Each structure stands twice: as structure tokens, then as C-alpha cells.
Amino acid sequence: MAWSQARETARRAGLRPLPPVGLPLAAALGHTLAEPLTALTDLPAFDTSAMDGWAVAGPGPWRVAGRLLAGQAAVAPLTDGTAVEIATGAQLPHGATAVLRREHGTTDGTLLRDCGPRPLTTGQDVRPRGQECRRGEALLPGGTPVGPAVLGLAAASGHDRLVVRRRPVVELLVLGDELLASGVPGPGLVRDALGPLLPPWLRASGAEVVEVRAVRDDFGLLRDALRHSTADVVVTTGGTAAGPVDFLHRALVEAGARLLVDGVAIRPGHPMLLAELPSAELPGTRHLVGLPGNPLAAVAGTVTLALPLLHARSGRSAGGPAPAPAAVDLPGHPTDTRLVPVRRTADGVVPLAFDGPAMLRGLARAEALAVVPPGGAAAGDLVELLATP
């Protein structure tokens, strides 16, 4: 299957978004808005001083009477020729026409004068009511990932809770007798790189990773792990090819799964797969993404199948690949799409060394993955860029 077709298949497989839930702000982090975020108040809710200084009425000089701090109710209305000392964020009293910055004012204890570099203008250093939004205004669309800035905006606009999508529950099965979880590997053994790499990436993409489990090269163990999993999405690493201990295809048949994607014309990572797992609830609500065991190949499988599926299940509006020019020729595979770790320069993107299927050194320095079409891309050609972990 072609790369773009595989991504679209993964997206469509997950088009039944998970149900919405209402959560307190702190618990909503990492979820996805299930409905637009609407302002419950004007922002700011009143005319506000943008600077420490004096709220003044009319032209100067001004007689100063009193002080206003943030959180205090406004004093009596100001009349022309009067002022009140004011702190940043405090509510402007009625009648104030501008704020004179502290560094631009001088006072002899009775009168305040403007000594700034330019004459004070009406509305200067005032944040008018509703400058950012009005009550009832839609601030963010549904499908927006909830990050720290979204939490801040929600709080500022009056929300204590958010309606978000339930996060897809993911179980990661790391397959292979040769993998070590710690220490320096000995003869015939390798460190598991995907156990540390994938969970934080999947969480950042909207998933709730509940378990990372090593599964030995044993058909029965793998079959039972698939049968007994209750996760929305099972992600496996390794076992997708046709080697002597690559049991994944057979285990999927025994578990009653339906293959949706079985191999993608992409390098590295072509022996990746996507399957629909049996569900006690609705068909098409549980899936398995089979990633190759080589690290960079698994990364290619993640951006091709896992992320589009997770974004669709969480109702997340994920942007598509961004185009950028190639600064130099990007060699391609004769018939398959290549994903190449690249860095950005003033002239476009350049490839990085160490881009073999089992390598992560290039990826660790990469700013993106370039989608190189079959046959390659010439210098100056636009190529699509995908976000790296």
C-alpha cells in the first residue's frame, strides 16, 4: 500500500472518536477539546491598567488623590485634572482617559506632570474591556489539543472544567528475546530503544499509555496478550515480517483480528501493519498497530499508522505535513517513499547521516522527517515534513 493511502486508512479506521467527558482543568491536560472553548466573560472584564503609574483624566497637570491596586474596586470617578496612582492589572476608575507610566511622571506631592518622551494620548497603556474577547465568543475549536496555554486561556475566560475526549488507552508490547531493559548489552543482545522512545511520544499525541510490557518470542504468549488486552489501541514492536519468530500475523488470525494494512511502500519501515481487533462493544473501536522492530523503521510506522489513528480516535485536529524546499538533492528509493531525518537551513532542509532502519543518531539531531517521493527529490523541490518525536 502507498504511504499516503496507508495514512488515510489509519485515519479513517479511527473516525469513531471516543466519548466526551467533563474534567477539572488540571486533569484535562493532554486531552483534546470535544467542543469549542467559549468565553464565559469579557477579557479583560473591565478597563485595566497595562502599566504601573497613574490613571489620569483629561490633560495635565493632575492632582493625585488615592491609590488603586489590582484586586481592589475602582475609586470614585475621576474628573478632568485629577489622577489616582494605579498598579498594573487594576481596574481603571470611571472617567480615566489614559495611564501615565511611572517612569514618565513627576510629582511634587501635590501635582503630577507628564515628562515622557511623547505627549500622552487618550487610551494610552489601557487594556479596554473585551480587548481579547467578548463573553460567548468561541476562542478555540473542538479538536484542539489541551496544553498548558489552553488551560491558562480556559481559566482566564472563566472555566473550572473542560469537556474533552476520553484519551485512547494504549498498551505497548515490546517483542523479542534479544531485548534488554537496562545495562550494557552483551553478545547477541541489544538494548530496547522503543520502550523509552514511544510512550512519551504517544502521550503527547493524545494517548494514555497504561502499560509497556516485554513479550518473549513465544506464539502462545503473544496470542494471549492480544486476546486479553482491553486497550483501545495495542502497539507492538517487532514480529511484523516473516522471520522464524515473527508470530504477529498468526497471532492476529488466532485473536480474530481483521487486517486493514499489511505492509506499506515506505523505507524504512515497510513491514508495518494495522489491524482491527475484536470488540465486545462496537466493531471498529479497537485496533492494533504493528511496528517494525528496528528503531527508525518503528518511528516511520508510528507517523504513518499510529499517530493518524490516535488523532482520529481522540477527535484531534492534527495538521498535515508541512512543505519545505530541499536544499540539496535528497536520494530516494526506486519505488517506495523514504522518510529521511533532516535539519532546516536558510536554503531549505538537508539530510542527516545515520539514517539506517536500526539507527537513531540522525533522528536525535533531526528537526523533522522529510517525505521523499519514489525516485528522490532534487534541490529546490518541495518535500513534506513530519514532526519528529
Secondary structure, DSSP 8 states (H G I E B T S, - for coil): --HHHHHHHHHHHT-S---EEEEEGGGGTTSEESS-EE-SS-BSSS-EESSSEEEE-SSS-EEEEEEE-TTS---S---TTEEEEE-TT-B--TT--EEEEGGGEEE-SSEEEE-SSS---TTTTEE-TTSSB-TT-EEE-TT-B--HHHHHHHHHTT-SEEEEE---EEEEEEE-TTEESSS---TT-EE-SHHHHHHHHHHHTT-EEEEEEEE-S-HHHHHHHHHH---SEEEEES--S-STT--HHHHHHHTT-EEEEE--SEES-TT-EEEE---SSSTTS-EEEEE-SSHHHHHHHIIIIIHHHHHHHTT------EEEEBSS-B---SSSEEEEEEEEETTEEEE-S--STT--HHHHH-SEEEEE-TT-B-TT-EEEEE---
